[in-house]
Amino acid sequence: MTSSQKRNHDNFFRTIFADPKNTANLISLAAKNNPNIKELLSLINLETLQEISGAATREGASGSGDLTFKVEIKNSAKNKCRNHSLAENEKGSNSKSERPDQLLVGLILEHKSYRDSKIRNQLLKYYFEVMHQKAGNIPAVAIIVYNGRDKWNPLKIKPHPGYPEFFQKVGLPFRVEFIDLGREPVDFSNLDPLLALAIAAMRMVFDAYGAEKYFKTALRRLLKSKQNFRSIVEEILVYLRGMLPEEEKEMIMDSLEVIQNKGYVSIADADYNRGFSAGEEKGFSTGFSKGEIKGITDAKCEMAKAMLMEGIPMDKIKIISGLSEDEIKNL
């Protein structure tokens, strides 16, 4: 896997889960199969989930970690207020105390699309730079979210390879949990449609044929909803356009026809809008020079020519390339 592919996986993950609602839905999904995350869910108020501003790494931005959040402990303000009042009464004070702040904990979401032996060091760096320094040394839970091709569970790897068992108990200063998003049992029919579509897309890039039905089902559910998910659908199209092998891209053509009929852009237009130049490992760049715009147009033409030679129907070529029938015939 190239560094550009790793970057595109991470960029897509951040784009989807920077929205606290989507992260809350992901944690709720994981809690169904992970007792530790279920316990975490019982202690925190997901409605208060808030990204720590400037802390997450993004394309062209500084910071640490994939995504970092802070969230309130349930009923913590009431308990703190009660304890504070008792203490004041014991002192004989008649003054009214102000409502104390809620107790906060931190969440680190670290995405991986490949097995990474350096994950422990990365999490330590994120914890000290974000939770310890920026968030005031609050307790934290790191959740590794994995969607790679190979089986992997970093929690089963000894933290200090080669050392006696005594030292294996020397751990991290925070809790770590693991979600294998590519293999997590998921009831796509009852899942939030946006989260279902994102998970299905992340599975498709490693198991296109196995995840195809989930992707199309989630897409139909999302398009039937009353909410406007245009920008997210575009992100998903660009992600699949950049990550799916050439021979597997045709399987999403029917879905693209449905998208266009609902007023969404074609996959080529999504590429153009998001700044993804076919054949170049630029990730989700923004803004174009005249030369880059010409390069995108040339790439569309070359792609359309190749599909014509393969005998792909004109309607599907139009959807994939974003070119008109006359433009395709004149190539």
MISE-621936 format. One line per 4 residues: their letters; for each residue x, y negated, z negated of C-alpha. Coordinates in Angstrom, 2 decimals. Layout:
a = X,Y,Z; ...
REM end
This chain:
mtss = 0.00,0.00,0.00; 1.43,-3.38,1.02; 1.69,-6.36,-1.31; -0.94,-8.12,0.82
qkrn = -3.37,-5.24,0.36; -2.81,-5.31,-3.42; -3.44,-9.05,-3.36; -6.67,-8.66,-1.38
hdnf = -7.97,-6.05,-3.83; -7.21,-8.36,-6.75; -8.65,-11.44,-5.03; -11.90,-9.64,-4.34
frti = -12.11,-8.41,-7.93; -11.54,-11.91,-9.29; -14.06,-13.45,-6.92; -16.79,-11.08,-8.06
fadp = -16.04,-10.84,-11.78; -15.05,-14.43,-12.49; -18.81,-14.84,-12.84; -19.51,-13.97,-16.51
knta = -22.84,-12.40,-15.53; -21.11,-9.86,-13.30; -18.51,-9.10,-15.97; -21.26,-8.66,-18.55
nlis = -23.03,-6.21,-16.22; -19.76,-4.31,-15.69; -19.17,-3.98,-19.44; -22.75,-2.83,-19.96
laak = -22.29,-0.21,-17.23; -19.04,1.06,-18.77; -20.65,1.28,-22.22; -22.93,4.07,-20.98
nnpn = -19.97,6.46,-20.66; -17.35,4.98,-22.99; -18.17,5.08,-26.75; -15.48,2.52,-27.55
ikel = -16.89,-0.01,-25.09; -20.36,0.82,-26.40; -19.18,-0.11,-29.90; -17.62,-3.31,-28.53
lsli = -20.94,-4.15,-26.87; -22.73,-3.74,-30.19; -20.44,-6.34,-31.78; -20.33,-9.12,-29.18
nlet = -22.93,-11.37,-27.62; -22.45,-11.03,-23.86; -24.66,-14.05,-23.24; -21.83,-16.20,-24.66
lqei = -19.16,-14.76,-22.34; -17.03,-17.58,-20.94; -13.92,-17.49,-18.77; -10.86,-19.10,-20.34
sgaa = -10.20,-22.02,-18.01; -6.90,-21.98,-16.15; -5.79,-18.68,-17.65; -6.47,-16.24,-14.80
treg = -4.17,-15.77,-11.85; -5.67,-16.66,-8.48; -4.37,-17.15,-4.98; -2.40,-20.37,-5.02
asgs = -3.02,-21.02,-8.72; -0.90,-20.62,-11.82; -1.80,-18.70,-14.94; -1.69,-15.24,-16.43
gdlt = -3.85,-12.16,-16.17; -6.49,-11.18,-13.68; -9.44,-12.49,-15.68; -9.59,-13.61,-19.29
fkve = -12.71,-14.45,-21.30; -13.76,-15.41,-24.77; -17.00,-14.20,-26.33; -18.77,-14.69,-29.65
ikns = -19.19,-12.03,-32.34; -22.88,-11.36,-33.03; -24.28,-13.24,-36.07; -20.81,-14.43,-37.05
aknk = -21.86,-18.05,-37.62; -24.66,-17.00,-39.99; -22.32,-14.75,-41.98; -19.58,-17.37,-42.12
crnh = -22.07,-20.04,-43.17; -23.44,-17.78,-45.94; -19.95,-16.96,-47.25; -18.96,-20.60,-47.11
slae = -22.09,-21.65,-49.04; -21.44,-19.04,-51.73; -17.91,-20.32,-52.13; -19.15,-23.91,-52.43
nekg = -21.72,-22.92,-55.05; -19.08,-21.15,-57.09; -17.10,-24.39,-57.10; -20.14,-26.30,-58.25
snsk = -20.20,-28.44,-55.13; -23.46,-30.19,-54.17; -22.26,-31.32,-50.76; -23.76,-29.86,-47.61
serp = -21.26,-27.96,-45.49; -21.17,-28.20,-41.74; -22.04,-25.16,-39.62; -18.78,-23.28,-39.02
dqll = -17.75,-22.26,-35.51; -18.59,-18.81,-34.22; -15.98,-16.09,-34.52; -14.53,-15.47,-31.08
vgli = -12.75,-12.51,-29.51; -10.90,-12.36,-26.22; -11.37,-10.05,-23.25; -8.65,-9.37,-20.69
lehk = -9.81,-7.74,-17.45; -6.83,-6.37,-15.54; -7.62,-4.90,-12.14; -5.51,-2.14,-10.57
syrd = -5.90,-0.45,-7.20; -2.80,1.71,-7.71; -1.03,3.46,-10.57; 1.23,0.97,-12.29
skir = 3.86,2.03,-14.83; 4.35,-1.62,-15.85; 0.77,-2.16,-17.00; 1.73,-2.21,-20.70
nqll = 4.23,-5.04,-20.20; 1.73,-6.98,-18.09; -0.94,-6.78,-20.75; 1.51,-7.89,-23.43
kyyf = 2.41,-10.93,-21.33; -1.24,-11.82,-20.75; -2.07,-11.42,-24.43; 0.69,-13.70,-25.72
evmh = 0.32,-16.34,-22.98; -3.48,-16.50,-23.11; -4.98,-15.06,-26.28; -2.13,-15.90,-28.62
qkag = -1.10,-19.32,-27.30; -4.10,-20.76,-25.44; -6.99,-19.18,-27.35; -5.66,-19.58,-30.87
nipa = -4.50,-16.04,-31.63; -7.95,-14.47,-31.56; -8.38,-10.66,-31.58; -8.51,-9.25,-28.06
vaii = -9.60,-6.23,-26.06; -7.97,-5.50,-22.71; -10.01,-3.54,-20.16; -8.08,-2.00,-17.27
vyng = -10.43,-1.69,-14.27; -9.10,0.79,-11.71; -10.41,1.74,-8.26; -7.42,3.48,-6.66
rdkw = -7.26,6.61,-4.55; -5.25,8.71,-7.02; -6.37,9.93,-10.42; -4.88,7.82,-13.18
nplk = -5.52,7.14,-16.85; -2.91,4.82,-18.40; -4.32,5.45,-21.88; -3.01,9.01,-21.75
ikph = 0.55,7.91,-21.01; 2.87,7.71,-24.03; 3.65,4.06,-24.76; 7.34,4.75,-25.45
pgyp = 8.56,7.56,-23.14; 11.53,9.49,-24.48; 11.11,8.31,-28.07; 10.21,10.65,-30.97
effq = 6.52,11.04,-31.76; 6.86,8.79,-34.81; 7.42,5.75,-32.57; 4.47,6.53,-30.30
kvgl = 2.29,5.08,-33.06; 3.86,1.67,-32.53; 1.12,0.13,-30.43; -0.03,-3.07,-28.82
pfrv = -1.43,-5.98,-30.87; -4.84,-5.52,-29.20; -7.28,-2.79,-28.15; -7.06,-1.31,-24.65
efid = -9.88,0.43,-22.77; -9.98,1.92,-19.28; -12.65,2.02,-16.55; -12.10,4.19,-13.48
lgre = -14.48,2.30,-11.22; -13.86,4.64,-8.31; -14.98,7.70,-10.30; -17.24,6.23,-12.98
pvdf = -20.68,7.93,-12.90; -23.00,5.22,-11.56; -26.75,5.23,-11.04; -26.73,2.84,-8.08
snld = -30.54,2.83,-7.86; -30.95,1.19,-11.27; -27.82,-0.96,-11.26; -27.86,-4.71,-10.72
plla = -27.81,-4.94,-6.88; -24.88,-7.33,-6.69; -22.74,-5.21,-9.02; -23.81,-2.09,-7.13
laia = -22.75,-3.60,-3.80; -19.39,-4.76,-5.20; -18.62,-1.34,-6.70; -19.72,0.43,-3.52
amrm = -17.45,-1.84,-1.45; -14.48,-1.17,-3.76; -15.12,2.57,-3.40; -15.50,2.39,0.36
vfda = -11.94,1.21,0.97; -10.62,4.46,-0.52; -13.52,6.84,0.22; -15.46,5.30,3.11
ygae = -17.64,8.29,3.94; -18.34,9.17,0.32; -19.41,5.63,-0.61; -21.19,4.64,2.61
kyfk = -24.69,5.61,1.44; -24.24,3.71,-1.83; -23.07,0.62,0.04; -26.04,0.60,2.42
talr = -28.54,1.29,-0.36; -27.11,-1.51,-2.51; -27.07,-3.88,0.46; -30.75,-3.24,1.22
rllk = -31.66,-3.83,-2.43; -29.65,-7.04,-2.54; -31.25,-8.41,0.63; -34.72,-7.64,-0.72
skqn = -34.06,-9.70,-3.83; -35.25,-13.31,-3.98; -31.84,-14.70,-4.89; -29.40,-16.11,-2.36
frsi = -26.16,-14.12,-2.40; -24.86,-15.46,0.91; -21.36,-16.37,-0.33; -20.91,-13.03,-2.12
veei = -22.04,-11.08,0.94; -19.47,-13.01,2.98; -16.75,-12.14,0.47; -17.69,-8.47,0.65
lvyl = -17.64,-8.50,4.47; -14.21,-10.10,4.53; -12.92,-7.59,1.97; -14.14,-4.61,3.99
rgml = -12.94,-6.16,7.25; -9.46,-6.51,5.82; -9.22,-3.23,3.90; -11.09,-0.53,5.86
peee = -9.05,1.47,8.38; -9.95,0.66,11.99; -11.62,4.02,12.61; -13.95,3.54,9.65
kemi = -15.14,-0.03,10.29; -17.88,1.10,12.67; -19.84,2.67,9.82; -20.80,-0.76,8.48
mdsl = -22.09,-2.06,11.83; -25.71,-1.12,11.18; -25.53,-2.89,7.85; -24.22,-6.00,9.59
eviq = -27.22,-6.06,11.92; -29.49,-6.08,8.88; -27.45,-8.89,7.35; -27.73,-11.06,10.46
nkgy = -31.47,-10.48,10.67; -31.73,-11.82,7.14; -29.91,-15.00,8.07; -26.43,-14.01,6.92
vsia = -23.33,-14.50,9.02; -21.63,-11.86,11.13; -18.47,-10.22,9.86; -16.41,-12.22,12.36
dady = -17.95,-15.49,11.20; -17.31,-14.48,7.62; -13.66,-13.90,8.54; -13.53,-17.28,10.23
nrgf = -15.24,-19.09,7.37; -12.98,-17.54,4.74; -9.79,-18.03,6.72; -8.91,-14.41,7.32
sage = -6.87,-14.13,10.54; -7.11,-10.64,12.05; -3.76,-8.90,12.21; -2.13,-11.24,9.70
ekgf = -1.57,-10.53,6.02; -2.71,-13.90,4.76; -5.35,-12.86,2.26; -8.03,-15.44,1.51
stgf = -6.23,-18.55,2.73; -8.08,-21.82,3.15; -7.86,-24.40,5.91; -6.54,-23.96,9.44
skge = -4.18,-25.68,11.82; -5.12,-25.85,15.51; -2.73,-22.99,16.14; -4.38,-20.82,13.49
ikgi = -7.85,-21.51,14.90; -6.62,-20.47,18.36; -5.09,-17.35,16.81; -8.42,-16.39,15.25
tdak = -10.24,-16.93,18.57; -7.63,-14.86,20.44; -7.95,-12.11,17.82; -11.73,-12.01,18.29
cema = -11.27,-11.69,22.07; -8.70,-8.92,21.73; -10.93,-7.06,19.30; -13.90,-7.37,21.69
kaml = -11.79,-6.11,24.62; -10.70,-3.08,22.64; -14.28,-2.24,21.69; -15.41,-2.59,25.31
megi = -12.74,-0.11,26.36; -13.97,2.30,23.66; -17.51,2.11,25.05; -19.02,0.52,21.95
pmdk = -22.49,-0.95,22.68; -22.65,-4.67,23.49; -24.96,-5.48,20.55; -22.47,-4.09,18.07
ikii = -19.52,-5.83,19.75; -21.39,-9.14,19.44; -21.94,-8.56,15.72; -18.37,-7.55,14.95
sgls = -16.60,-10.13,17.13; -18.99,-13.04,16.69; -18.77,-13.73,20.45; -21.73,-14.17,22.78
edei = -22.57,-11.61,25.47; -21.40,-14.00,28.22; -18.12,-14.62,26.43; -17.54,-10.87,26.10
knl = -18.38,-10.22,29.78; -15.94,-12.91,30.88; -12.98,-11.45,28.97
REM end
